């Protein structure tokens, strides 16, 4: 390739990749505020997992040392 091919390559690339429209179609801030104001729903299996973990630590307190060591 020579230096004279650069304008031709540039022209072909501009034809192949049209300009991108970067303007937003709508305002996203109200949607962000709605998401921040909503309370996240905690599924039942998260509560069940927490209960199993607490029960395990109650019946086997030595496991807390094992988990603390791995943190």
Secondary structure as GFF3:
##gff-version 3
##sequence-region A 1 71
A	DSSP	three_ten_helix	3	5	.	.	.	ID=ss1
A	DSSP	alpha_helix	6	16	.	.	.	ID=ss2
A	DSSP	alpha_helix	29	37	.	.	.	ID=ss3
A	DSSP	alpha_helix	44	59	.	.	.	ID=ss4
A	DSSP	alpha_helix	62	70	.	.	.	ID=ss5
###
